[in-house]
């Protein structure tokens, strides 16, 4: 990182100058309820009584988001476009100061979190020169809670959608607790802007900000028939299933006292005792929800309190959550206390599935703590892997998923790697990996037999994409369906009950072989690929992991984590490198049509191990 690209003195001066402009006569303080009438003037009401709006920009401007500050908060590997934005930042900051004195703004003050230690006060300044911007403050305000006397710190976010899209950008000054969003009217920028600052500031209090959902699961132990209480972390990139699996009931029996109770669906702050402070009162979720498979989320979406962004609303006022013809990123703010499921008989049939607190309890108050990493892949990866702590640290490091053919044909099948599956890291990514490693190692040492690690693949198995050697164009040869939600629910349910069976996998981990209530017999890589193809996938996987780890290592990755990564690369068979997915149509085994005659459970799984300092990757 070149220091000449940054002007820290200017950033310090800007912060001071901005403070003098935050109480000008053009800025009006408003309470959340006072924003309603202005926001609804530009919205569309649905037949449920809920409201929806459309934005010109329908997703975050991640490639135009830059960190301005000292080396502590800088991004280590900058694109050319980000370098240009940073170089031009001084002029843009001057403009922000001018606009803060010129445009009409409203300020909405809300609170992140609800605990005794860490509750950032969030001050949103939104330009309302365009009246439809009122809805941004109104929607975002519902994700946070009212301000209390609990300790801060103070965050400031300036949002000016009217900036020309040629100069569209987000400027983050995490060390000053300031974010500026310019030229975008997507509400997700406000949500993530504050949460990004929240995760960065939590580090100063020796907490680790996680892009992860949290839930409490009460479930009957298969051996003792006694109810047990588990805390669960669910890591995953946006749209991989954090919200879905934070809220899903996993087929549990409510009549027997079993249930899933959601704490958070997106961001939390992990402490060394395994507890985690929650951040949001309500959730900003993706709306591609099936009523039968995602019951609680659907019930919250059709409640009159829901607030939609870029959801298809038909002429008769019906929202169509699965119609993505105009936008593939429909979103909604749903109220946490409207997450309900239908159990029992009227009038007491609707049951709440939200936990009594935003915060996850510490390990000592639980029967077990689970760290689950959600990935989405479509080739050889089993739907569940059981990990040891070293493998869990690597799963956090790699944060793997993949591009889909539907969303990005040019990159279809290629790996996406994001540390902690957290695209909101400020500063060194390696620092967060190191911190996560220390925390989980200590938890595994201090609470033997109570801390568990899994990786769940919510993608599919059997996909083959053919690559034209001359043009590089990719063609879908064999498409795969995503793992059915009921099968994934059965897998997670069995892991908590400790009834699933695992065996050693060619991925170096333990792979699931059987789960009660799920037929996994067709999901075996050897049924879809030749051994040569499997080896090619492994080599490609390891090559990507190696290159990614080398980049993160430049940011200060602990030697023991680097050594564990090096050991893990042994899963790839030695052979000359090959092109990505080197499949020919004549090489493709047909997908399995019939269930195998024999059982796949005629072996004994490895026992659940207690970690010690002698853990190896494999």
Helices and strands as residue ranges (DSSP letters): G 3-5, H 8-19, E 27-29, G 32-35, H 36-40, E 44-45, E 51-53, G 62-64, E 65-67, G 71-73, H 80-87, H 89-102, E 105-111, E 121-127, G 131-133, H 134-141, E 154-160, G 165-167, E 169-173, G 174-176, E 178-182, H 188-202, G 203-205, E 208-220, E 227-235, H 242-247, G 254-256, E 259-264, E 267-270, E 276-278, E 283-286, H 295-301, E 307-309, E 312-313, E 319-320, E 331-334, G 336-338, E 340-342, E 350-352, G 363-365, E 368-375, E 384-387, H 389-398, E 400-402, G 409-411, E 415-417, G 419-421, H 429-446, E 451-457, E 464-467, E 474-478, H 485-497, E 501-504, E 510-514, G 525-527, H 531-553, H 559-568, G 569-571, G 585-587
